[in-house]
Amino acid sequence: MASSGKGNPKLDPSVAFGQLLRKHRLRQKMSQEALAARSGYERAFISLIELGKTNPSLRSIFDICGSLQMKPSVFLRQVEQLAGFELPGV
């Protein structure tokens, strides 16, 4: 893990994405199977994303977020925050 310059470790973006996906899926009381069926992907793919083992494509991010009734931009902002993503001077 890299540090953010503030002494706080960053969370890998893939892990952050997966954690948030699981959080939002469970908040909607949705199984991996249900999310997979709604978004058009395999349950195993959803599982690998949640575990931070694979990176979803832009198309799959849009499909999955749509299935969760979330704007991809909102979801990705949450990933940025959880991962501690910062740009110097911004």
DSSP file (Angstrom, degrees, kcal/mol; ACC not computed):
  #  RESIDUE AA STRUCTURE BP1 BP2  ACC     N-H-->O    O-->H-N    N-H-->O    O-->H-N    TCO  KAPPA ALPHA  PHI   PSI    X-CA   Y-CA   Z-CA
    1    1 A M              0   0    0      0, 0.0     2,-0.2     0, 0.0    10,-0.1   0.000 360.0 360.0 360.0 141.4    0.0    0.0    0.0
    2    2 A A        -     0   0    0      8,-0.1     8,-2.5     1,-0.0     2,-0.3  -0.569 360.0-117.2 -93.1 162.2    1.1    3.5   -0.8
    3    3 A S  B     -A    9   0A   0      6,-0.2    -1,-0.0    -2,-0.2    81,-0.0  -0.712   9.1-134.3-101.3 157.3    0.7    6.4    1.6
    4    4 A S        -     0   0    0      4,-1.8    -1,-0.1    -2,-0.3    -2,-0.0   0.390  49.5-102.8 -89.1   2.8   -1.4    9.5    0.8
    5    5 A G  S    S+     0   0    0      3,-0.1    -2,-0.0     0, 0.0    -1,-0.0   0.266 114.1  80.1  92.4 -13.5    1.2   12.0    2.0
    6    6 A K  S    S-     0   0    0      2,-0.3    -3,-0.0     0, 0.0     0, 0.0   0.288 113.9-102.6-106.3   6.5   -0.8   12.5    5.2
    7    7 A G  S    S+     0   0    0      1,-0.3    -4,-0.0     0, 0.0     0, 0.0   0.426  87.4 119.9  86.7  -1.9    0.6    9.4    6.9
    8    8 A N        -     0   0    0     76,-0.1    -4,-1.8     1,-0.0    -2,-0.3  -0.840  66.0-121.3 -98.4 130.7   -2.7    7.5    6.2
    9    9 A P  B     -A    3   0A   0      0, 0.0     2,-0.3     0, 0.0    -6,-0.2  -0.408  24.8-128.1 -68.6 145.5   -2.4    4.3    4.1
   10   10 A K        -     0   0    0     -8,-2.5     2,-0.4    -2,-0.1    74,-0.2  -0.645  14.7-125.8 -89.1 150.3   -4.5    4.2    0.9
   11   11 A L        -     0   0    0     72,-0.5    74,-0.0    71,-0.3     5,-0.0  -0.808  36.2-101.4 -91.6 136.1   -6.8    1.4    0.1
   12   12 A D     >  -     0   0    0     -2,-0.4     4,-2.8     1,-0.1     3,-0.4  -0.336  29.4-127.5 -55.1 133.8   -6.2   -0.2   -3.3
   13   13 A P  H  > S+     0   0    0      0, 0.0     4,-2.7     0, 0.0     5,-0.2   0.840 108.7  54.3 -57.1 -34.5   -8.8    1.1   -5.7
   14   14 A S  H  > S+     0   0    0      2,-0.2     4,-2.1     1,-0.2    38,-0.2   0.902 111.4  44.9 -65.3 -40.0   -9.8   -2.4   -6.7
   15   15 A V  H  > S+     0   0    0     -3,-0.4     4,-2.7     2,-0.2     5,-0.2   0.912 113.5  50.1 -68.2 -43.3  -10.4   -3.4   -3.1
   16   16 A A  H  X S+     0   0    0     -4,-2.8     4,-2.4     2,-0.2     5,-0.2   0.919 110.6  50.1 -61.1 -43.9  -12.3   -0.1   -2.4
   17   17 A F  H  X S+     0   0    0     -4,-2.7     4,-2.5    -5,-0.2    -1,-0.2   0.939 112.5  47.1 -59.0 -47.8  -14.5   -0.7   -5.4
   18   18 A G  H  X S+     0   0    0     -4,-2.1     4,-2.4     1,-0.2    -2,-0.2   0.895 110.7  50.9 -63.3 -41.8  -15.3   -4.2   -4.3
   19   19 A Q  H  X S+     0   0    0     -4,-2.7     4,-2.3     1,-0.2    -1,-0.2   0.913 113.0  45.9 -62.9 -42.6  -16.0   -3.2   -0.7
   20   20 A L  H  X S+     0   0    0     -4,-2.4     4,-2.8     2,-0.2     5,-0.3   0.888 110.1  53.8 -68.7 -38.0  -18.4   -0.5   -1.9
   21   21 A L  H  X S+     0   0    0     -4,-2.5     4,-2.6    -5,-0.2     5,-0.2   0.950 111.6  45.3 -59.5 -47.9  -20.1   -2.8   -4.4
   22   22 A R  H  X S+     0   0    0     -4,-2.4     4,-2.8     2,-0.2     5,-0.3   0.916 112.3  52.2 -61.2 -43.8  -20.7   -5.4   -1.6
   23   23 A K  H  X S+     0   0    0     -4,-2.3     4,-2.2     1,-0.2    -2,-0.2   0.934 113.8  42.1 -58.2 -48.9  -22.0   -2.6    0.7
   24   24 A H  H  X S+     0   0    0     -4,-2.8     4,-1.3     2,-0.2    -1,-0.2   0.876 114.2  51.8 -69.6 -37.0  -24.5   -1.2   -1.8
   25   25 A R  H  <>S+     0   0    0     -4,-2.6     5,-2.3    -5,-0.3     3,-0.3   0.937 113.6  43.4 -63.6 -46.3  -25.6   -4.7   -2.9
   26   26 A L  H ><5S+     0   0    0     -4,-2.8     3,-2.0     1,-0.2    -2,-0.2   0.857 106.7  60.8 -69.0 -34.5  -26.2   -5.8    0.7
   27   27 A R  H 3<5S+     0   0    0     -4,-2.2    -1,-0.2     1,-0.3    -2,-0.2   0.845 107.4  46.5 -59.3 -32.6  -27.9   -2.5    1.5
   28   28 A Q  T 3<5S-     0   0    0     -4,-1.3    -1,-0.3    -3,-0.3    -2,-0.2   0.305 115.9-119.8 -91.1   8.8  -30.5   -3.4   -1.2
   29   29 A K  T < 5 +     0   0    0     -3,-2.0     2,-0.4     1,-0.2    -3,-0.2   0.901  63.5 149.9  53.6  45.0  -30.7   -6.9    0.2
   30   30 A M      < -     0   0    0     -5,-2.3    -1,-0.2    -6,-0.1    -2,-0.1  -0.905  40.8-137.3-112.8 135.0  -29.5   -8.3   -3.1
   31   31 A S     >  -     0   0    0     -2,-0.4     4,-2.3    -3,-0.1     5,-0.2  -0.381  28.2-110.3 -79.3 165.1  -27.6  -11.5   -3.5
   32   32 A Q  H  > S+     0   0    0      1,-0.2     4,-2.7     2,-0.2     5,-0.2   0.888 121.6  55.0 -60.5 -37.6  -24.6  -11.8   -5.9
   33   33 A E  H  > S+     0   0    0      2,-0.2     4,-2.5     1,-0.2    -1,-0.2   0.911 108.0  47.5 -62.4 -43.3  -26.8  -14.0   -8.1
   34   34 A A  H  > S+     0   0    0      2,-0.2     4,-2.5     1,-0.2    -2,-0.2   0.916 113.1  47.8 -66.0 -43.4  -29.5  -11.3   -8.3
   35   35 A L  H  X S+     0   0    0     -4,-2.3     4,-2.4     2,-0.2     6,-0.2   0.911 112.0  50.9 -63.8 -41.3  -27.0   -8.6   -9.1
   36   36 A A  H  X>S+     0   0    0     -4,-2.7     4,-1.7     1,-0.2     5,-1.7   0.928 111.3  47.5 -61.1 -45.5  -25.4  -10.8  -11.7
   37   37 A A  H  <5S+     0   0    0     -4,-2.5    -2,-0.2     1,-0.2    -1,-0.2   0.908 114.2  46.9 -63.7 -42.3  -28.8  -11.6  -13.3
   38   38 A R  H  <5S+     0   0    0     -4,-2.5    -1,-0.2     1,-0.2    -2,-0.2   0.869 118.8  39.9 -67.3 -36.7  -29.8   -7.9  -13.3
   39   39 A S  H  <5S-     0   0    0     -4,-2.4    -1,-0.2    -5,-0.2    -2,-0.2   0.620 110.0-116.4 -92.7 -13.0  -26.5   -6.7  -14.8
   40   40 A G  T  <5S+     0   0    0     -4,-1.7     2,-0.2     1,-0.3    -3,-0.2   0.704  74.8 113.5  88.0  20.8  -26.0   -9.5  -17.3
   41   41 A Y  S   <S-     0   0    0     -5,-1.7    -1,-0.3    -6,-0.2     2,-0.2  -0.735  70.8 -93.2-119.1 169.2  -22.8  -10.9  -15.7
   42   42 A E     >  -     0   0    0     -2,-0.2     4,-1.7     1,-0.1     3,-0.4  -0.509  29.2-123.1 -79.3 149.8  -21.8  -14.2  -14.0
   43   43 A R  H  > S+     0   0    0      1,-0.2     4,-2.5     2,-0.2     5,-0.2   0.880 113.1  58.5 -58.5 -38.6  -22.0  -14.4  -10.2
   44   44 A A  H  > S+     0   0    0      1,-0.2     4,-2.5     2,-0.2    -1,-0.2   0.864 103.3  52.3 -61.4 -36.2  -18.4  -15.4  -10.2
   45   45 A F  H  > S+     0   0    0     -3,-0.4     4,-2.1     2,-0.2    -1,-0.2   0.920 109.3  48.7 -65.0 -44.5  -17.5  -12.1  -11.9
   46   46 A I  H  X S+     0   0    0     -4,-1.7     4,-2.6     1,-0.2    -2,-0.2   0.919 111.7  50.8 -60.7 -43.5  -19.4  -10.1   -9.3
   47   47 A S  H  X S+     0   0    0     -4,-2.5     4,-1.9     1,-0.2    -2,-0.2   0.923 108.9  50.2 -60.5 -46.3  -17.6  -12.1   -6.5
   48   48 A L  H  <>S+     0   0    0     -4,-2.5     5,-2.6     1,-0.2     6,-0.9   0.874 111.1  49.5 -62.6 -37.1  -14.2  -11.5   -8.0
   49   49 A I  H ><5S+     0   0    0     -4,-2.1     3,-1.7     4,-0.2    -2,-0.2   0.948 110.0  50.5 -64.5 -47.9  -14.9   -7.7   -8.2
   50   50 A E  H 3<5S+     0   0    0     -4,-2.6    -2,-0.2     1,-0.3    -1,-0.2   0.826 110.2  50.5 -61.0 -31.3  -16.1   -7.7   -4.6
   51   51 A L  T 3<5S-     0   0    0     -4,-1.9    -1,-0.3    -5,-0.2    -2,-0.2   0.506 113.3-119.5 -82.9  -4.9  -12.9   -9.5   -3.5
   52   52 A G  T < 5S+     0   0    0     -3,-1.7    -3,-0.2    -4,-0.3   -37,-0.2   0.714  80.2 122.4  73.5  20.4  -10.8   -6.9   -5.4
   53   53 A K  S   <S+     0   0    0     -5,-2.6     2,-0.3    -6,-0.2    -4,-0.2   0.620  71.3  28.9 -91.2 -15.3   -9.4   -9.7   -7.6
   54   54 A T  S    S-     0   0    0     -6,-0.9    -2,-0.2   -40,-0.1    -1,-0.1  -0.985  73.1-128.2-143.5 153.8  -10.5   -8.3  -11.0
   55   55 A N        -     0   0    0     -2,-0.3     2,-0.1    -3,-0.1    -6,-0.1  -0.896  26.3-132.6-103.8 124.8  -11.1   -4.8  -12.4
   56   56 A P        -     0   0    0      0, 0.0     2,-0.0     0, 0.0   -11,-0.0  -0.423  22.5-115.9 -72.7 150.5  -14.4   -4.2  -14.1
   57   57 A S     >  -     0   0    0     -2,-0.1     4,-2.3     1,-0.1     5,-0.2  -0.291  30.3-103.4 -74.3 168.2  -14.5   -2.5  -17.5
   58   58 A L  H  > S+     0   0    0      1,-0.2     4,-2.2     2,-0.2     5,-0.2   0.912 123.9  52.4 -59.3 -42.5  -16.1    0.8  -18.0
   59   59 A R  H  > S+     0   0    0      1,-0.2     4,-2.4     2,-0.2    -1,-0.2   0.915 110.2  47.0 -60.2 -44.4  -19.1   -0.9  -19.6
   60   60 A S  H  > S+     0   0    0      2,-0.2     4,-2.9     1,-0.2     5,-0.3   0.851 108.4  55.6 -70.5 -32.3  -19.5   -3.3  -16.7
   61   61 A I  H  X S+     0   0    0     -4,-2.3     4,-2.7     2,-0.2     5,-0.3   0.944 110.8  45.2 -60.7 -46.2  -19.3   -0.5  -14.1
   62   62 A F  H  X S+     0   0    0     -4,-2.2     4,-2.3     2,-0.2    -2,-0.2   0.922 115.0  47.7 -63.4 -43.7  -22.1    1.3  -15.9
   63   63 A D  H  X S+     0   0    0     -4,-2.4     4,-1.9     2,-0.2    -2,-0.2   0.927 115.3  44.4 -63.2 -45.7  -24.2   -2.0  -16.1
   64   64 A I  H  X S+     0   0    0     -4,-2.9     4,-1.4     2,-0.2    -2,-0.2   0.923 114.1  48.6 -67.7 -44.8  -23.6   -2.9  -12.4
   65   65 A C  H  <>S+     0   0    0     -4,-2.7     5,-2.7    -5,-0.3     4,-0.3   0.903 110.1  52.9 -62.5 -39.9  -24.3    0.7  -11.2
   66   66 A G  H ><5S+     0   0    0     -4,-2.3     3,-1.2    -5,-0.3    -1,-0.2   0.892 106.6  52.7 -60.4 -39.2  -27.5    0.8  -13.3
   67   67 A S  H 3<5S+     0   0    0     -4,-1.9    -1,-0.2     1,-0.3    -2,-0.2   0.787 111.3  46.5 -67.1 -27.0  -28.5   -2.5  -11.7
   68   68 A L  T 3<5S-     0   0    0     -4,-1.4    -1,-0.3    -3,-0.2    -2,-0.2   0.390 115.0-120.2 -91.7   2.0  -28.0   -0.9   -8.3
   69   69 A Q  T < 5S+     0   0    0     -3,-1.2     2,-0.4    -4,-0.3    -3,-0.2   0.907  71.3 128.7  56.6  46.0  -29.9    2.2   -9.4
   70   70 A M      < -     0   0    0     -5,-2.7    -1,-0.2    -6,-0.1    -2,-0.2  -0.962  65.3-113.7-127.6 145.5  -26.8    4.4   -8.8
   71   71 A K     >  -     0   0    0     -2,-0.4     4,-2.2     1,-0.1     3,-0.5  -0.633  24.1-133.4 -72.7 133.5  -25.0    6.9  -11.1
   72   72 A P  H  > S+     0   0    0      0, 0.0     4,-3.0     0, 0.0     5,-0.2   0.868 105.8  58.0 -55.7 -36.3  -21.6    5.5  -11.9
   73   73 A S  H  > S+     0   0    0      2,-0.2     4,-1.7     1,-0.2     5,-0.1   0.888 107.1  46.6 -63.5 -38.4  -20.1    9.0  -11.1
   74   74 A V  H  > S+     0   0    0     -3,-0.5     4,-1.8     2,-0.2    -1,-0.2   0.929 113.6  48.6 -67.6 -45.4  -21.5    8.9   -7.6
   75   75 A F  H  X S+     0   0    0     -4,-2.2     4,-1.9     1,-0.2    -2,-0.2   0.929 111.8  48.7 -60.2 -46.4  -20.2    5.3   -7.1
   76   76 A L  H  X S+     0   0    0     -4,-3.0     4,-2.5     1,-0.2    -1,-0.2   0.825 106.6  56.4 -68.0 -31.0  -16.8    6.2   -8.4
   77   77 A R  H  X S+     0   0    0     -4,-1.7     4,-2.2    -5,-0.2    -1,-0.2   0.902 107.3  49.9 -62.9 -39.3  -16.6    9.3   -6.1
   78   78 A Q  H  X S+     0   0    0     -4,-1.8     4,-2.6     2,-0.2    -2,-0.2   0.883 108.9  51.7 -66.1 -37.6  -17.2    7.0   -3.2
   79   79 A V  H  X S+     0   0    0     -4,-1.9     4,-2.7     2,-0.2    -2,-0.2   0.931 108.4  52.0 -62.5 -45.3  -14.4    4.7   -4.4
   80   80 A E  H  X>S+     0   0    0     -4,-2.5     5,-2.4     1,-0.2     4,-0.9   0.929 111.8  46.3 -55.2 -47.8  -12.1    7.7   -4.6
   81   81 A Q  H ><5S+     0   0    0     -4,-2.2     3,-0.6     1,-0.2    -2,-0.2   0.930 114.0  46.5 -63.6 -46.7  -12.9    8.7   -1.0
   82   82 A L  H 3<5S+     0   0    0     -4,-2.6   -71,-0.3     1,-0.2    -1,-0.2   0.872 114.3  48.3 -64.6 -36.9  -12.5    5.2    0.3
   83   83 A A  H 3<5S-     0   0    0     -4,-2.7   -72,-0.5    -5,-0.2    -1,-0.2   0.616 109.3-124.8 -78.9 -12.3   -9.3    4.7   -1.5
   84   84 A G  T <<5 -     0   0    0     -4,-0.9     2,-0.3    -3,-0.6    -3,-0.2   0.827  41.5-179.4  73.0  31.0   -8.0    8.0   -0.3
   85   85 A F      < +     0   0    0     -5,-2.4     2,-0.3    -6,-0.2    -1,-0.2  -0.492   6.0 166.6 -70.6 127.2   -7.3    9.2   -3.8
   86   86 A E        -     0   0    0     -2,-0.3    -5,-0.0     3,-0.0     0, 0.0  -0.992  29.9-144.2-140.3 147.3   -5.8   12.7   -3.9
   87   87 A L    >   -     0   0    0     -2,-0.3     3,-2.0     0, 0.0     2,-0.0  -0.945  37.6-106.1-107.5 132.6   -4.1   14.9   -6.4
   88   88 A P  T 3  S+     0   0    0      0, 0.0    -2,-0.0     0, 0.0     0, 0.0  -0.326 103.1   9.3 -57.8 132.4   -1.3   17.1   -5.1
   89   89 A G  T 3         0   0    0      1,-0.1    -3,-0.0    -2,-0.0     0, 0.0   0.506 360.0 360.0  78.1   4.3   -2.4   20.7   -5.0
   90   90 A V    <         0   0    0     -3,-2.0    -1,-0.1     0, 0.0     0, 0.0   0.383 360.0 360.0-114.1 360.0   -6.1   20.0   -5.7
